[in-house]
């Protein structure tokens, strides 16, 4: 499980250090291919990058057909989700390369915020995250009241 908020900076080579707590959670997820150093990155809903374990990607793909209204929706979702995504492995220092297309999508320049979202984590441009977080604070109380009783 992924919890916490972490501030990081892309290095000059465009690499991002994944916090050790998140790397440990990925390794503990029991990935089907036994590659505990692999994460899957794709476009998130709020102009961020979302990172999934291999197990979570498999669950999402299994659920897509049941939720889609048509085979065309499934194809379009897969094109965006997979076509814009990337499978990345971290190096010995825990760094991954963030592909240029995903950086552009999320507006990431240098400073990033990594946010644990329980079953995945998000990678945000720091400024965009602050703006989003401020706007979401008021809604959180209302949503939390519905979700947690």
Secondary structure, DSSP 8 states (H G I E B T S, - for coil): -B--EEEEE--TTSEEE--HHHHHHHHHT--TTS-TTEEEEEE-TTSSEEEE-HHHHHHHHHHHHHH-SSHHHHHHHHHHHHHS-EEEE--TTSEEE--HHHHHHHT--SEEEEEE-BSSEEEEEHHHHHHHHHHHHHHHHHHHHHH--
